[in-house]
Amino acid sequence: MIDTITLQVIGSALRSICEEMGVALIRAAYSTNIKERRDCSAALFDSQGQLVAQAEHIPVHLGAMSDAVAAVLPESPEPGDIFILNDPFRGGTHLPDITLVAPIGAGGKVIAYAASRAHHADVGGIEPGSMPAASVRLFEEGVVIPPTRLAAGGRIRGDFLETLLSGMRRPQERRGDLKAQMGACKIAERRLLDLVDQKGLSLVLAAMAAATRYSERRMRSAIAALPNGVYRAQDFLERNSIDLKIAVTVTIDGEKIMVDFKGTSPQEKGNLNCPIAVTRSACYFVLRAVTDPGIPPNAGALRPVRISAPEGSLVNARPPAAVAAGNVETSQRIADAVALAFSKVLPLPAQSQGTMNNVTLGGGKEGGVFSYYETIGGGAGGCPKAEGASGIHVGMTNTLNTPVEALELAFPIRVERYELRRGSGGEGRRRGGEGVVRSLRLLEPARLSLLSDRRRRAPLGAAGGSPGLPGRNLVNGKEVPAKTSMTLSPEDVVTIETPGGGGHGVREAS
């Protein structure tokens, strides 16, 4: 039996290790996408691959990272190994998100796993930036990496690494970012072993197990406080002129919650498909938000939750389906649909922008000279007691923007406008947050890929509030589709107008 104070001390130490991993990764990274936007995550797992602690990083990364560790376990990992993977159907999310998993040993056995996941600015494929709008098969989106030893016995497998990088644009940058991830895992090993030296191996292992039991008890208690019942909702993704349905049924039964996606559209020929790991991640994000966000996020908090989705559906796609947009856009809509179901029994905010507004630009010879990727914030939904925030990343993303100075220093791009999109938030007693206008002028030829949503269907208001404005994508002032790839010339201007959040409540007459 471990006492409460010791559990809190060791639990805080484990979370601190994850935070330090993230700081080390960000500071050592080469690409602006990681060092400026902080598109990366870190977590610790026990010897069975159960999540023990995580940093407050990217929800779509963290909720799916347990699958990466589970994919590595059959490979008999040993201390000194580092595994690399990005296969969405074997522990990954989409191909740019490369995950490293490092076993940590003490007392002659593996006691934990450190994992870092980072979105790399390019991993090959048919478009620079590896976020194509037109991919229909996974291999078109980049190099597919099954769980593989990147290092064995403490030594990097140099030949394997060079072969891997040869299939990616800007291999030097990729190498630098991967080494930053390796460094983050090394820091986790050092700090965890320091903790073992201070507290003793048996106590640290006992605290890991106790932490998950504690989170499970708190989650069961939070669920039990919700009204039992069956709550249904649906929302839609835009495949240009076609709508793809996400249907969800949430069943609250005592201390358990079941989330079922029966009735969701089949997987599509494009890349809005989700591996089941991403679907689970979106569900966990909403469940944490609507129950008790203070519950330590680990494997225990997920035990009372059951998630089912028809195989071959949009939210549980079969390989070799393309998934580039599934991770970034479908995950957002899954979260929206699940939250909409909970809103039938809980006073939740209006819908936020519901898209990541993915912009990818790559230029130079064969697209290899530069590769810029960014997601752009928008409006958050109005809340029962507060207006929605403006110009913020919402839902399954938690990144920063790329600062104008850093963007213009790193890429042949000039930022012509970056401002709030006034009037885009929905009216209501509590207004929705404003979206953003971001205009980029190309100084060299480039390929553009856009993966965005909520261009036809606006974010909904709540409790009588008005919807926010849908977003728009423009090239040289002419509107272009939500999901598209095209070639641009120098002096072309790409403008992204992101959606505003929905308003909450009926506005009182003045």
N, C-alpha and C positions, 0 to 999 in steps of 0.2 A: 504494500500500500504506500502510495506516495502522497505527501502532504500538499495542501493547496499552494503554499508559498513556494515550495521547491518546484512544483509544476509550473507556476507562473514565471519563475526565474529562468528555468531551462527552456520553456516555451518561447519566452522573449528572446533568449539567446539564439534559438533556432531561426526565428523570424529575422533577427538582426543579421545572421549569416546570409540569408537570402537577399536582404537589402544591400549588403556589402557586395555580393556577387553582381547585382545589377549596376552598382556604382562603378565597379572595376570594369565591367563590360563596356559601359557607356564611355568611360574615359579612355579606354584603350582602342576603341573601334576606329576604323578608317573611314567608313562611309557616313555621309551626313544623315542617312536614314536612321542609323543607330545612335551616333554620337549627338545629333541635334534633335531628331524626332523621338528618340528613345523607344524605338519599335523593337523591344526585346523584353524578355521575362526570365525569371529564375525561381527555382523551387528545390526543396529537399524531400526525399522519399525514404522510407524505411527499407529494410533488407527484403521485404516482400513486394516492394514497389508501391506501397500505399503512401499517398501524399501526407506529409507531416507538417510542412510549413512552406509559405510562399511569400514573395514580396508583392506589394500592391502595384503590379505591372499591368499587362494587357489581358483582359478577361478571356478573349478567344484563344489566347495562348495557354493560359493557366488551366482552364477547365479541361483542356484536351491533352495536357502534358502527361497525365498518368498513363495514357495509351502508349506514349513513346517509351516509357520505362517498361511497361508490360511487353512491348515488342522486343526489347533488348534482353529480358530475362532468359528466354530460351537459348540465347547464344552463349551461356555460361560465362558471364562477365567476371573478371577478376580485378583486384586492386592494381592500378597502373594502366588499365585499359581506358580508352575513351571511345565511345560509340557515336557514330554520326548517322542521321537519317532525315528524310523529308517526305517519304512516300506517304501520301494521305491515307492509304488503305493499310498501312503498317505502322501506325503510330504518329503520323504527321497531320498537318492541317491543309496547307497548299504548298506548292514546291518552293517558293521563296523563303518560307519559314523553315530554316535548318535548325535541327535540335542536336545538341551534344549531351550525352549521358555518361557520367563517370562514376564507377563504383568506388566507395570509400571503405578501406579495410582497417580493422583493429582487432587485436586478440586472435589473429589468424583466420579471420572471416570477414566477409562483406557485411558492414553494419548499416550502410545507407547508400543512397545514390544522389549525386548532385546533377541537376539538369538545367541547361540554359537553351533558350530558343530565341532566335533573332531573324527578322525579316531582312534578307539580303537583297540588295538593289538589283541584282541580275543573277539568274541561275541558268541562262541559256534559253532555248525555245525559239518560237517563230517571231517573237517581237522583243526588241530591247526592253529590259525591265521585267520580262517574264510574267506580265499581267495582260495577256492578249485578250481582245474582245471576241475574237472569232475562233478560239480553240474548241475542238470537239473531242480530242483525245488527250489523255494526260501527258504523253510524251511531247506534245506540241508546246507545252508550257515550260519545259526546261528539263534539266537532268534529274532523273528519278533515282533517289538513293535509298535502298532498303537498309535496315539496321546492319551496319558494317563497322568493324574495328578501324578507327582512324589512328589510334595509338594502341600498342600492345607492350606490356611490361615497362611502361614509362617512356617508350620511344615512339615518335610519330612515324607512321608508315609513309615515307616521303614519296615513293613511286605512286602509291595509291592516291595521295593528295594531289600530285601534279596531274595525273590522269583525270581526276575529278575536275580540277580547275580548268583543264583544257577545253571542257565543254561549256564554259561560262564566259561571259564578257567581263572585261576588267579583272582578270584573275588575280592581280596583285592586291586589289581592294578586297576581293573575296578572301584571299589568304590572310590579310590583316584582320578582317572581321572574325574569321574562324579562330585565329590565335587569341583574339580578345575573349572569345567564348571559352577557349581552353583555359585561359588565365582565370576566368570567373569560376570555373569548376575547381581549379587548383586552390583558389582562395577558400572555397567551401570546404575542401578536404582539410586544409590547414586549420581553419577555425573550428571545425567539428572535432578534430583530434585534440586541439587545445582544450575544448570543453570536456572531452573524455578524460584528459589528464587532470583537469581540475575537479571534476565531479565523480569520476569513476564510470567505467563502461556500463556496468549493470544499472546504475541510476539513470544514465542518459537514455538507455534503451527502454527502461521502465517509464520514463517521462514521455518518450515518443508514443508509446502505446496508450498511456493515460491521457495524452492530449487528444487523440482521436476519440477515445471513449467520452471525454468531456464534451467535445463538439457534438457528438452524436446525441448525448443527453439533452443538450441545449436545443438542438434542432428539433428533436422529437417534442420537446416542450413547446417550442414556438409553433410547430404545426398543429399541436393539440389545441392551441388557442384559436385556431381558425375555424370557421363554421364548416362542418361536414357538408359535402355536396358534390355535384358534378357540374362543371362550368366549361362551356364551349366557346370557341372564338375562331375566326379565320382572318387572314390578311393575305395580301397579294404582292408578288414581285413582278416587275415590269421586264419582260423580254421584248423590248421595243414596243410593237403593237399588240403583243399577246400578254395576258395575265397568267401567272402561275400561282396556284393556290397553296397556302400553308394552312391546314386545318389542325386544330389542337383540342383535345379534351383533357381537362385537369380534374382529377378526382381526389378530393381530400377525405381521408378515412381515418379518423383517430389521430395516431401519430405518424401516419404515412401519407405520401403524396404519389400519385401515378400520373404521368404525362404521356398521352398517346397521340400520335400523329396520323392515325387512320383517316383517310379522305384527302390527304395531301397529294398534289400532282405527281405523276411519275417523273423519274429523272429525265432530264431533257438532253437534247443533242448539243447544247452549248455548254458553258462552264459555270452555271449557277448551281450546280450540284454540290451537295454537302456530304462528306464522310460522316458517319454516325458520331465520331468523336467531337466534331464541331457542333453538331446538334445538341449533344449532352452538355457541352460547354455553355451554350446559349441558355439552356434550361437552368443550369446551376447558377448562372449570373442572376437571372430573374428571381430564383428561389431565395438566394441570399439577400437580395434587395427587399423582397416583400415580407420576409420573416424577421430575421434579426441580423443586420449587417455586422453586429459586434461579435458574432460567433466566429471563433478562429477558423479560417477556411482550410480544412484538411479532409482526409478521406472519411472521417467520422461524420462530418456534416452532410455527406452525400448518401450515407447508408439508408436513411429512411425514404429515399427517392427512387422511384422506378420509372425508366423512360423506355418507351417502345415506339418503333417507327417501321412501317412496311419496307422490307428490303426491295431495292429497286425504285424507291421513291426519291423525290427531290432532296429529302432530308436524311436518306440512308442509301446513298448511291452505290452501285456496283462498279468495280474497276472494269475497264480503264477509263471511266468517265473523266472528263475535264472538270476541274474544281476551283480554278483560280478565283472566280467571283463568289463561289459558294462560301468560302472562308470569310470574305469581307462584307458581302452584301446579303446573302441568304442568312447568315448568322444574325445579322441585324433584324431581319424580318421575323425569324424564329423568336427572337427575344420580344419583339413587338407583339406577336400573336399570343405568346404565353402570358405576357403582361396584360393583354386585353382580356384574356380569360380570368385572370385574377382580379381585374378591375370590376367584375360583376359582384365581388364580395368584399373588396377592399378599396379605400379611397386613394387611388393612385393618381399620379400626374397624367396630363394629356400626353399624346405621343410627341416624341422628339423627332429630329430630322430623319432618323431611320436609315441613314446611308453613310458610308465612309467617303464618298466622292473621290474615288481613286483616280489619280492623274499620274501617268507614266510618260516620260519623254526620253528618247534615246537617240543619239546622233553620232555623226562621224562615219568613218569607214566601217561598213557592215554593222553599224550601230554600236561599235565598240569603244568610242572615245569617251562618251559620257552616258550615264544612266541615272535619271532623276525619277524618284517615286515619292508621292506624298498622298496622305489623306487629309481632307479639309473639314474643319469643324462647321457647325451650323447651329440652329436653334434648339434649345431644350424645351420640353413641354411645360406649360404652366402647372403649378402645384396647387393643392387645396389652400395653402397658406402663404405661397410665395410665387412671384413671377419666374418664368423660365430664364435660365442663363442664356446669354448670347455668345455666338462664335466659339462654341465649345465642342469637343469630341464627346460623343455620347454612346451608350450601349456597349457593344462588344469591343470598342477601341478605347484606348486611354493614352494615346500618344500626344506629343506636342506638335505645334506647327514647325515648319522649317523657317527660322528667322530670315528675313529678307537679305540681311548682310551675308549670312552663311550661304544662302542659295545663290546669290549673284557672284560670290567668290568662287564657288565650286563648279558652276555650270554656265554655259553660254546662254543665259536667260536673264531678262530684265523684268523685274516686278513693276508693273505700271499702276496697278490698283490693288489695295488690300484694305478692306474696310467692311463695316457691318452693312448688311443689306436692309436698309431701313424700311419698315412697314411689312416685313415678311413674317413676323410673329403673329399668331392668331389672336383675335380679340377675345376678351372675356374678363371676368372679375379679376383674374390673374392672367396677364398676357403671356403668350408664348415668347420664347427668346428669339432674337433676330438671327438670320443666317449670315453668310459671309459672301463678299464679292472678291474674287482673286483673279487678276489678269496677268498673264505671262507673255512677254514678247520674246520670240525665238531670235537668237543672233546667229545661229547656224542651222542647216537643214536637220530635220529630226523626224522620227516616227512618234506619233501620239497614240496612246491607248487610254480610253476612258471607261471606267466601270463605275457606274453610279445608279441611283434609284430614286424613287419619289420624284420623278419628273412629270408624271401624269397624275398619280394618286397622292394627294396632299396628306401630311401628318394630321391625324384626327384630333379635334378638341375633345374635352371631357366635361361632363356635367353642364352641358349647354354652351360650352365655349366653341369658338370658331376654329376651323382648321388653319394651319400655317400655310404659307405659299409653297407650292412645289418648286423644285430647283430647275435650273436651266444650264445647258452647256452651249457655248458659242465659240466659233472660230471666225475671226475677222467680222464679228457682229452677226453672223448667220448661225441660227440654231442648228445643232447637230444632235444625233441620237444619244440616249443615255449610256449606251454601250457601243463603242465604235473604236476602230483603229484607222489611222490615215497618215499620209505623208505631209509634212509641213515644210515651208520654205522660210529662209531668213525674213524677218519682219512680220511674219504671221503672228497673230495674237490669239491666245486661248483664254477664254473667260469662263470661270465657273461661278455660278450663282447658287449657293446652297440653300436648302429648304429652311423655313422657319419652324419653330415649334408650335403645336396647337395651344389654343387658349383654354383656360379652366374656369368654369362657372359662367353664369350670365352676368354681363356687365350692368351695374346699377345705373339707372338714368340720372343724369346730372341735373 
